[in-house]
């Protein structure tokens, strides 16, 4: 497996993030491709060439683009035509950047497979996935509000071009799902992973948590009462079991470091890379 990092976690420009990732000896970067300085609507051919040159100069590849459109994902049928088209343009950009993965949150997948919301989300993902597959790309649903069994049913019904971006901390913090168990269930559908850690402080309703994220009300919920993201190695993710499970299912892709909180995310990124290299060198190429 290879180590990467999400550029935005450095809180600098993408160019500076690429240089820092290279300095840390990482192999890849994941880039947000929805808005700002790096999105399909604003990037010129010259911009793309400049970023490709920076990647090459720093010994990097793009592990994935992040195509998370925010809000309720693909839950709202009336919004989906625009979201599907935006996702397709991000897939096009992924091809130009030399990556085969676009990650995204899609909303909350209902446990009831017969309800309207389930079919609305499934239809949207089938269209996005079909387009992605035609270009050799996988749209990877990031683990979040669902337990692995619910996500597994959905992603296998979605068909070609739809896979999983496995974030072990999201499982630990929100649903209480064992990440290693999730790996064994989702297995061949895992095309990208995040290297993140955290603790669940008390049992909560995952649907409520993600509704608050979608509607910008997470501060009112006081999320810190429910879970906390920690530096890698300081939370409740059992990395021994997690890495063993990834290897058991044949995963050999990226472990992309994500650090969304903390006083010094850059230092935590460096610590995470050092921790994994020291403790789990046999897994890292």
C-alpha positions as CSV (number, residue, x, y, z in Angstrom):
1,X,0.0,0.0,0.0
2,X,1.1,3.6,-0.7
3,X,0.9,6.7,1.6
4,X,-0.9,9.8,0.4
5,X,-2.5,12.9,1.9
6,X,-5.5,15.2,1.2
7,X,-4.1,18.5,-0.1
8,X,-6.6,20.6,1.8
9,X,-5.5,19.2,5.1
10,X,-2.3,21.4,4.9
11,X,-4.4,24.6,4.7
12,X,-2.2,26.0,2.0
13,X,-2.5,26.2,-1.8
14,X,-2.6,23.0,-3.8
15,X,0.8,23.7,-5.2
16,X,2.3,24.3,-1.8
17,X,0.6,21.1,-0.6
18,X,2.1,19.1,-3.4
19,X,5.6,20.4,-2.5
20,X,5.0,19.5,1.2
21,X,3.7,16.0,0.4
22,X,6.8,15.4,-1.7
23,X,9.0,16.7,1.1
24,X,7.4,14.2,3.5
25,X,8.2,11.4,1.0
26,X,4.5,10.6,0.3
27,X,3.5,8.9,-2.9
28,X,0.3,10.7,-3.7
29,X,-2.3,13.4,-3.1
30,X,-6.0,13.6,-3.1
31,X,-7.4,16.9,-4.4
32,X,-10.9,18.5,-3.8
33,X,-12.3,19.2,-7.3
34,X,-15.6,20.8,-6.5
35,X,-14.8,24.5,-6.2
36,X,-12.1,27.0,-5.6
37,X,-8.8,26.9,-7.4
38,X,-9.2,23.3,-8.6
39,X,-12.5,22.5,-10.3
40,X,-13.6,21.6,-13.8
41,X,-15.3,24.9,-14.5
42,X,-12.2,27.1,-13.8
43,X,-9.2,24.9,-14.6
44,X,-7.5,25.8,-17.9
45,X,-5.3,23.4,-20.0
46,X,-2.3,25.4,-18.8
47,X,-3.4,25.0,-15.1
48,X,-3.7,21.2,-15.6
49,X,-0.3,21.0,-17.2
50,X,1.2,23.1,-14.3
51,X,-0.2,20.7,-11.7
52,X,0.9,17.6,-13.6
53,X,4.4,19.1,-13.7
54,X,4.3,19.7,-10.0
55,X,3.2,16.2,-9.3
56,X,6.1,14.8,-11.4
57,X,8.7,17.1,-9.9
58,X,7.7,16.0,-6.4
59,X,7.4,12.3,-7.2
60,X,3.6,12.2,-6.7
61,X,0.5,10.8,-8.4
62,X,-3.1,11.7,-7.7
63,X,-4.6,9.0,-5.5
64,X,-8.1,10.4,-6.1
65,X,-10.1,13.5,-6.7
66,X,-12.8,14.4,-4.1
67,X,-16.1,15.1,-5.7
68,X,-18.1,15.6,-2.6
69,X,-20.9,18.1,-3.5
70,X,-22.0,18.7,0.1
71,X,-25.6,19.1,1.2
72,X,-27.7,16.0,1.1
73,X,-25.7,14.3,-1.6
74,X,-28.0,12.5,-4.0
75,X,-30.9,12.2,-1.7
76,X,-33.1,14.9,-3.3
77,X,-34.4,13.8,-6.7
78,X,-34.9,17.4,-8.1
79,X,-31.3,18.3,-7.4
80,X,-29.8,15.2,-8.9
81,X,-29.6,16.1,-12.7
82,X,-27.3,19.0,-11.9
83,X,-25.3,16.9,-9.4
84,X,-24.9,14.1,-11.8
85,X,-23.6,16.4,-14.5
86,X,-21.2,18.0,-12.1
87,X,-20.0,14.6,-11.0
88,X,-19.4,13.6,-14.6
89,X,-17.2,16.7,-15.2
90,X,-15.2,15.8,-12.1
91,X,-14.8,12.3,-13.6
92,X,-13.5,13.9,-16.8
93,X,-11.0,15.9,-14.8
94,X,-9.9,12.7,-13.0
95,X,-9.0,11.2,-16.3
96,X,-6.9,14.2,-17.2
97,X,-5.1,14.1,-13.8
98,X,-4.3,10.4,-14.3
99,X,-6.4,9.0,-11.4
100,X,-9.0,6.3,-11.6
101,X,-10.9,7.3,-8.4
102,X,-13.3,10.0,-7.5
103,X,-14.5,9.9,-3.9
104,X,-17.8,11.4,-2.5
105,X,-20.3,11.3,0.3
106,X,-23.7,10.6,-1.3
107,X,-26.1,11.3,1.7
108,X,-27.6,8.7,4.0
109,X,-28.5,5.4,2.5
110,X,-31.7,4.1,4.0
111,X,-31.8,0.6,5.5
112,X,-35.2,0.1,3.8
113,X,-34.3,-0.8,0.2
114,X,-37.9,-0.4,-0.9
115,X,-38.3,3.3,0.1
116,X,-38.3,6.2,-2.5
117,X,-35.1,7.8,-1.2
118,X,-33.2,4.5,-1.7
119,X,-34.3,4.2,-5.4
120,X,-33.6,7.9,-6.0
121,X,-30.0,7.6,-4.7
122,X,-29.5,4.3,-6.5
123,X,-30.6,5.6,-9.8
124,X,-28.3,8.6,-9.5
125,X,-25.3,6.5,-8.6
126,X,-26.0,4.1,-11.4
127,X,-25.9,6.9,-13.9
128,X,-22.7,8.4,-12.5
129,X,-21.1,5.0,-12.2
130,X,-21.9,3.9,-15.7
131,X,-20.3,7.1,-17.0
132,X,-17.3,6.7,-14.8
133,X,-16.8,3.1,-15.8
134,X,-16.8,4.0,-19.4
135,X,-13.7,6.1,-18.7
136,X,-12.0,3.6,-16.4
137,X,-12.9,5.5,-13.3
138,X,-14.7,4.4,-10.1
139,X,-16.9,6.7,-8.1
140,X,-16.1,5.7,-4.5
141,X,-18.7,6.2,-1.8
142,X,-17.0,7.3,1.4
143,X,-18.0,5.4,4.5
144,X,-20.0,7.5,6.9
145,X,-23.6,7.1,8.3
146,X,-24.2,3.5,7.3
147,X,-23.0,0.3,8.7
148,X,-21.0,-1.8,6.3
149,X,-23.9,-4.2,5.5
150,X,-26.1,-1.4,4.3
151,X,-23.4,0.2,2.1
152,X,-22.4,-3.2,0.7
153,X,-26.0,-4.0,-0.5
154,X,-26.2,-0.5,-2.1
155,X,-22.9,-0.5,-3.8
156,X,-23.3,-3.9,-5.3
157,X,-26.7,-2.9,-6.7
158,X,-25.2,0.3,-8.1
159,X,-23.2,-1.7,-10.6
160,X,-20.0,-0.9,-12.5
161,X,-18.2,2.2,-11.8
162,X,-19.3,2.5,-8.1
163,X,-17.0,1.4,-5.3
164,X,-16.0,2.4,-1.7
165,X,-13.6,4.9,-0.2
166,X,-13.1,3.3,3.3
167,X,-12.6,5.7,6.2
168,X,-12.0,3.6,9.3
169,X,-12.5,6.6,11.7
170,X,-15.9,7.4,10.3
171,X,-17.0,3.9,11.2
172,X,-15.5,4.1,14.7
173,X,-16.7,7.6,15.5
174,X,-20.3,7.5,14.1
175,X,-21.7,4.0,13.7
176,X,-19.5,1.9,16.0
177,X,-18.8,-0.4,13.1
178,X,-15.6,-2.5,13.3
179,X,-13.4,-1.3,10.3
180,X,-11.7,-4.6,9.9
181,X,-15.1,-6.4,9.7
182,X,-16.2,-3.8,7.2
183,X,-13.1,-4.4,5.0
184,X,-13.9,-8.1,4.9
185,X,-17.5,-7.4,3.8
186,X,-16.8,-4.7,1.3
187,X,-13.6,-6.4,0.0
188,X,-13.3,-6.0,-3.8
189,X,-15.4,-2.8,-3.8
190,X,-12.7,-0.9,-1.8
191,X,-10.7,1.3,-4.3
192,X,-9.4,4.0,-2.0
193,X,-9.0,4.5,1.8
194,X,-8.4,7.3,4.3
195,X,-5.9,7.1,7.1
196,X,-7.7,8.7,10.0
197,X,-8.4,7.9,13.6
198,X,-10.9,8.9,16.2
199,X,-13.0,8.0,19.3
200,X,-16.7,7.5,19.8
201,X,-17.7,9.3,23.0
202,X,-21.3,8.2,23.2
203,X,-23.8,6.5,21.0
204,X,-25.7,8.8,18.6
205,X,-28.0,8.6,15.7
206,X,-25.8,8.6,12.6
207,X,-28.7,9.9,10.5
208,X,-29.0,13.0,12.8
209,X,-25.2,13.5,12.7
210,X,-25.1,13.6,8.9
211,X,-28.3,15.6,8.6
212,X,-26.6,18.3,10.6
213,X,-23.5,18.2,8.4
214,X,-25.7,18.5,5.3
215,X,-27.6,21.5,6.7
216,X,-24.8,23.3,8.3
217,X,-26.1,22.8,11.8
218,X,-23.3,20.7,13.2
219,X,-22.3,23.4,15.7
220,X,-25.8,23.4,17.2
221,X,-25.6,19.6,17.6
222,X,-22.2,20.0,19.5
223,X,-20.6,17.1,17.7
224,X,-17.8,17.0,20.3
225,X,-20.2,15.5,22.7
226,X,-20.5,12.4,20.4
227,X,-17.1,11.8,18.8
228,X,-13.7,13.3,18.4
229,X,-11.1,12.9,15.6
230,X,-7.6,12.2,16.9
231,X,-4.1,12.0,15.5
232,X,-3.5,8.6,13.9
233,X,-2.5,6.1,16.6
234,X,-4.3,7.9,19.4
235,X,-7.9,6.9,18.7
236,X,-9.8,3.6,18.7
237,X,-9.1,2.4,15.2
238,X,-7.4,-1.0,15.6
239,X,-4.8,-0.5,12.9
240,X,-3.4,-4.0,13.4
241,X,-6.7,-5.6,12.5
242,X,-7.5,-3.0,9.8
243,X,-4.3,-3.3,7.8
244,X,-4.4,-7.1,8.1
245,X,-7.9,-7.1,6.7
246,X,-6.9,-4.8,3.8
247,X,-4.1,-7.1,2.9
248,X,-6.3,-10.2,3.3
249,X,-8.8,-8.8,0.7
250,X,-5.9,-7.9,-1.7
251,X,-6.1,-4.1,-1.3
252,X,-2.9,-2.5,-2.5
253,X,-3.9,1.1,-3.1
254,X,-3.6,4.3,-1.2
255,X,-3.8,5.0,2.5
256,X,-4.5,8.7,2.2
257,X,-3.9,10.7,5.4
258,X,-6.8,12.9,6.4
259,X,-6.6,15.3,9.4
260,X,-9.6,17.7,9.6
261,X,-9.1,19.1,13.1
262,X,-6.4,19.9,15.6
263,X,-4.2,22.8,16.3
264,X,-1.4,21.8,13.8
265,X,-2.8,19.5,11.1
266,X,0.5,19.6,9.2
267,X,2.4,18.2,12.2
268,X,-0.2,15.5,12.7
269,X,0.1,14.5,9.0
270,X,3.8,14.1,9.4
271,X,3.3,12.1,12.6
272,X,0.7,9.9,10.9
273,X,3.2,9.1,8.1
274,X,6.0,8.3,10.6
275,X,3.6,6.2,12.8
276,X,2.5,4.0,9.9
277,X,6.0,3.6,8.5
278,X,7.4,2.6,11.9
279,X,4.5,0.3,13.1
280,X,3.4,-1.1,9.7
281,X,6.4,-0.9,7.4
282,X,5.6,-4.4,6.0
283,X,2.4,-3.0,4.5
284,X,3.9,0.1,2.9
285,X,5.5,0.0,-0.5
